[in-house]
Amino acid sequence: MTSSLRKTGALWAFYDDKLKTILVKQGSHYEAAPASPIKLSPVFVAFFNRASALSDALYSGGASIPKFSYSLKTLPSNVEVVLKIGIKPC
């Protein structure tokens, strides 16, 4: 990886320190290393791939701070939604 795309942070420090020999990148996703004496569960591998995808999305282009955008739009509905924040009085 080039320095501008190097992944940093707790997830990637843990990957570099503990996982890179047992969880290898195959294309755009990670898989358990077939020859590893430590067997990772499919659930953990799926979790790591989701965490990696989130990291890639938030820190796209090697950004040092997370960036994302979103938009909201109203949808017609016959359901009333009430949002209450705080503690209910006793």
Residue pairs with C-beta under 8 A, 6 or more apart in sequence:
1 7
4 61
4 62
5 62
6 62
7 15
7 55
7 59
9 55
11 51
11 52
11 55
12 55
15 23
15 48
19 48
21 33
21 36
22 32
22 33
22 36
22 38
22 40
23 30
23 31
23 32
23 33
23 40
23 45
23 48
24 30
24 31
24 32
24 33
29 49
29 52
30 45
30 48
30 49
30 52
31 45
32 39
32 40
32 45
57 68
58 66
58 67
58 68
59 65
59 66
59 67
60 67
